[in-house]
């Protein structure tokens, strides 16, 4: 089975026969012991350190359908190398564009993204409410906002509702997380440990959704909730709304409440809080474990991983755009 590989150290990536050769380098540029990755086992690469590679290497990656996602030192997603899609469909592109251009079609899809996201946030809060942490004030406010989702008449108003839902949801983090106070949501830059993990985790989820979109006929630049002009691959932002509570937030609760990550795993010397390399590795390990967990899928009647659920979500969106079946967002049912 193919795996995702994470490159935390700076180094050089090259081809050696049908194998990828990654040679880490130290601070003075001296080469360390190389690592070999059989190309048939590589699904995608996540690059967190500086990477030296040439065009022939990217040609090799493209032919083997290996995507590369890049992050800067401050944990910001900066871009991706994506293989040429073999699934290009003019029919799908026209349908997706028409749906975006028609408010009558776009709005229900955008509402569905927020509906699914809000439902999954509520499921997280109820999980901790049953375990003795009083989530009732947050649940009451979010429930009132949920009732407004299907009554909105434009996407901007819908984004306002989504922002208020997340405001109440993030306030609950101060009770859910035992050892750290989140305060308000701060993004650029994240000013504390919880905000740092949210930003980092959201970028990981965004990249995973982009990976799934690349494996379908959908165009990642045409979105329905987020405006296409805001970011290059805005459809990834749409899809990730549904999965951030399931993947990112659950991992954050785990790594902090179980002391998998502690203050020593963060760097606060730059007027912002970022994960150190060791901290990134711990979070990524927990995140990968979550992605590979399986659930019994109700419709398919078989076990599927959370990673595969994202791809299934993209397929459902395709069916809606082609007029086959109305899109319904994934909602946790356990």
Secondary structure, DSSP 8 states (H G I E B T S, - for coil): --EEEEE-S-EEEEEETTEEEEEEB-TT--B---EEEEGGGEEEEEE-S-EE--HHHHHHHHHTT-EEEEE-TTS-EEEEE----S---HHHHHHHHHHHH-HHHHHHHHHHHHHHHHHHHHHHHHHHHTTT---HHHHHHHHHHHTTGGG--SHHHHHHHHHHHHHHHHHHHHHH-SS----S---TT--SHHHHHHHHHHHHHHHHHHHHHHTSS--TT--SSS-TTTSTTHHHHHHHHHHIIIIIIHHHHHHHHTTSS-GGGEE-SSSS-EE-HHHHHHHHHHHHHHHH-EEEETTTTEEEEHHHHHHHHHHHHHHHHTTSS---------
